[in-house]
Every structure is written in C-alpha cells, then in structure tokens.
Amino acid sequence: MNSSTAVDKENQNACRLTNDFELLRHSSLFSGLHLDVVKLFAYLSTRRNYRQGDVLIEQGNQADSAFIINDGTIDITITRKEREVVLQQLNKGDFFGELALLAQFDWFFSARAATDIQALVIERSSFQKILEKYPDYKDQLIERIVQLRIDRLIDQTNFILDKLVFSDTDQAAGII
C-alpha cells in the first residue's frame, strides 16, 4: 500500500466516524449527552450494509445488539401460528433492538430489510463498557431505552389497529 492509499483509508475512516457520530448525536437515545460519550459510541459501533430481504434479527435467536438505521427501511415482523405479521416499518434514524443493550433474552420479533439498508450496530458488550467508563449516564440511558420501547409499543399498536380498521372485516377477524 502506498502513502496516498493509506491517507485515503484514514480519510474514509474519519469520514465514517464523523457520519456515525452525527447519526447518533441526533438520535433520541443519544441527543443531549456529553459529546465524548457519543463519540465513544460512534467509535465502538459497527456500520453494516444489508440487501433488500436480508434478515437482521431473527425471532427466537439470542439478542445481543441494537441497531440504528442510517439509510433504508426495515420491516419489524412477528411470526405467530405460522403466519408472519408486519408490526411496523422503521426508517432512517430509527432505533430498534434497544432492549438487547440491557438484558439477555431471545428476540421476540424479526427485522428484515425492506430496502437495501445501512445500519449502525451497537453490541451489548460495547454498551456496558461505555457505561463503566461513564457511570453518570447510566440512569439517563436506561430511562431513554425504556422510553424508546414504550414509544415503539404505542406505534406498533397503532399500526396494527390501523391495518385492522382499514382492512376487510372478515380478514381482520381472522387476525385477532
């Protein structure tokens, strides 16, 4: 590798880190936190690309990461009685899987790329390391994660109810 290639790679990494930092800084989970905390989250997170149809999270598998969508659309689904039901669509800037940062459990939903997407992934182990380094932010982050989950539950309930209200009555009765 020549010196210009090394400089290009350093510039790409710096640009990626800056973009990830900006995405996190403007998210509901990290907005208003000390910038050093957000920088560390950006540094320890991983950017991943997924093609339309790729499964990011599979219901029943162990939960260990949270995702924030940088670009694209995700379908959040649940399989019940051998039928897959879309609970919600998430778009750029939306977080999902946030409870995996706090507890060990198996995913109770699946997430599939509805379009090609790019996501930032935060692993539980990274989250825990950051909380150890910045313990003063622990309660605030936990409260925000719980609030994100409450907001998502409300959005999912409204999404499902809208589908039931505006669909064929016989079809809606079969879903219930």
C-alpha positions in Angstrom: 0.0 0.0 0.0 1.4 3.4 -0.9 1.2 6.5 1.2 -1.7 8.0 -0.8 -3.7 4.8 -0.3 -3.1 5.0 3.4 -4.2 8.6 3.6 -7.4 7.8 1.6 -8.2 5.0 4.0 -7.6 7.3 7.0 -9.9 9.9 5.4 -12.6 7.3 4.8 -12.4 6.1 8.4 -12.5 9.7 9.7 -15.5 10.5 7.5 -17.3 7.3 8.5 -16.7 8.1 12.2 -18.0 11.7 11.7 -21.1 10.4 9.9 -21.8 7.8 12.6 -21.2 10.4 15.4 -23.7 12.8 13.7 -26.3 10.0 13.3 -26.0 9.1 17.0 -25.9 12.7 18.2 -29.2 13.4 16.6 -30.9 10.2 17.7 -33.4 10.2 20.6 -31.2 7.9 22.6 -28.0 10.0 22.5 -29.1 13.6 21.9 -28.0 15.9 24.7 -25.4 13.5 26.1 -21.8 14.7 26.5 -20.1 14.6 23.2 -17.3 12.4 24.4 -19.9 9.7 25.3 -21.5 9.9 21.8 -18.0 9.8 20.2 -17.2 6.6 22.1 -20.4 5.0 20.9 -19.6 6.0 17.3 -16.2 4.6 17.7 -17.3 1.3 19.2 -20.3 0.7 16.9 -20.1 -1.1 13.6 -21.6 0.0 10.3 -23.2 -2.8 8.3 -24.9 -3.0 4.9 -27.8 -5.3 4.2 -29.6 -6.1 0.9 -33.3 -6.0 0.5 -34.7 -9.2 2.0 -31.8 -9.8 4.4 -32.7 -10.7 7.9 -31.0 -8.5 10.6 -32.8 -10.1 13.6 -34.5 -13.5 13.6 -37.2 -14.2 16.1 -36.0 -16.8 18.7 -32.3 -16.1 18.3 -30.3 -14.5 21.2 -30.5 -10.7 21.4 -27.1 -9.0 21.7 -27.2 -5.8 19.7 -29.2 -2.7 19.0 -29.5 -1.1 15.5 -30.0 2.4 14.3 -30.9 2.8 10.6 -28.6 5.1 8.7 -30.4 4.6 5.4 -33.3 2.5 4.1 -36.4 0.8 5.6 -36.8 -2.2 7.9 -39.9 -4.3 8.5 -40.4 -5.5 12.0 -42.3 -8.7 12.0 -43.5 -11.4 14.3 -44.4 -15.0 13.3 -47.5 -16.4 15.1 -49.2 -19.6 14.2 -47.0 -20.0 11.1 -48.0 -16.5 9.8 -45.7 -13.5 9.5 -47.3 -10.2 10.5 -45.7 -6.9 10.0 -45.8 -4.9 13.2 -44.1 -1.8 12.0 -41.9 -0.2 9.4 -38.8 1.7 10.5 -36.8 4.3 8.6 -33.7 6.4 8.7 -32.8 7.4 12.2 -35.0 4.8 13.9 -33.6 2.6 16.7 -34.6 -1.0 17.2 -33.3 -3.8 19.4 -32.5 -1.4 22.2 -33.6 -3.8 25.0 -30.7 -6.1 24.0 -28.4 -3.5 25.4 -29.9 -4.0 28.9 -30.8 -7.7 29.2 -30.2 -11.2 27.8 -33.2 -12.7 26.0 -34.3 -14.2 22.7 -35.6 -11.9 20.1 -39.4 -11.8 20.2 -39.6 -10.3 16.7 -37.7 -10.4 13.4 -36.3 -7.5 11.4 -35.9 -7.7 7.6 -34.5 -5.2 5.2 -37.5 -3.9 3.1 -35.0 -2.0 1.0 -31.2 -2.0 0.8 -30.1 -0.5 4.1 -27.2 0.7 6.1 -27.3 0.3 9.9 -25.1 1.2 12.8 -24.9 -1.7 15.2 -24.1 -1.3 18.9 -23.3 -4.5 20.8 -24.3 -5.0 24.4 -20.7 -5.5 25.4 -19.7 -2.1 24.0 -22.7 -0.5 25.7 -21.6 -2.0 29.0 -18.0 -0.8 28.6 -19.2 2.7 27.9 -21.5 2.7 31.0 -18.5 1.5 33.1 -16.4 4.5 31.7 -19.3 7.0 32.1 -21.4 5.7 35.0 -23.1 9.1 35.5 -25.0 8.5 32.2 -26.3 5.0 33.1 -29.7 6.0 34.6 -30.3 8.5 31.8 -29.6 6.0 29.1 -31.6 3.3 30.7 -34.6 5.6 31.0 -34.3 6.6 27.4 -34.1 3.0 26.3 -37.3 2.2 28.2 -39.0 5.2 26.7 -38.0 4.2 23.2 -39.5 0.8 23.8 -42.7 2.3 25.2 -43.0 4.6 22.2 -42.4 1.7 19.8 -45.1 -0.4 21.5 -47.5 2.5 21.0 -46.5 2.9 17.4 -46.8 -0.8 16.7 -50.2 -1.0 18.4 -51.5 2.0 16.3 -50.0 0.4 13.1 -51.8 -2.9 13.8 -55.1 -1.2 14.7 -55.0 0.9 11.6 -54.5 -2.2 9.5 -57.5 -3.9 11.2 -59.7 -0.8 11.0 -59.0 -0.2 7.3 -59.0 -3.8 6.1 -61.7 -6.2 5.3 -63.7 -7.0 8.4 -63.6 -10.8 7.8 -59.8 -10.6 7.3 -59.4 -8.5 10.5 -61.4 -11.0 12.5 -59.1 -13.8 11.3 -56.0 -11.9 12.6 -57.5 -11.4 16.1 
